[in-house]
Amino acid sequence: MRVFLDTNVLVAAYATHGLCEDIFRVTLAEHEMVVSETVLAEFERVLVQKLHLPPLQAKTLSSFLRRQAEVVEPAVPAVWPKRDPDDRWVVAAAIEGRADFLVTGDRDLLEVAAEVTVPIVSPRAFWEQLG
């Protein structure tokens, strides 16, 4: 299964012990992880600005993800969600990456799930899907 992990899931997987960490580990071990250049850049930025990691450490973590995942970068954004133009790039990347699931805690993305061809699910819903 191809799983696109959004920035908030990746940050939570790194910063906390819990559901997102479990999802990250299972995705690495049993599935194909898909991310985008946009998500990797945001991941690094959040680690440095909000978690106060040294930039080199954030870059090292991003490089690890780059080696473990398929990195896609769409040429054009999707049309959803309307409220947050940055999230359009995430949706477009999940579609281009042929993801079976886009896992996110972002409400704007979760609210447009019914309109998008890639299933957009919360970490809890994805975990339950894994059964």
Secondary structure, DSSP 8 states (H G I E B T S, - for coil): -EEEE-HHHHHHHHH-SSHHHHHHHHHHHHSEEEEEHHHHHHHHHHHHHTS---HHHHHHHHHHHHHHSEEE--SS--S--SS-HHHHHHHHHHHHTT-SEEE---HHHHHTGGGSSS-EE-HHHHHHHH-
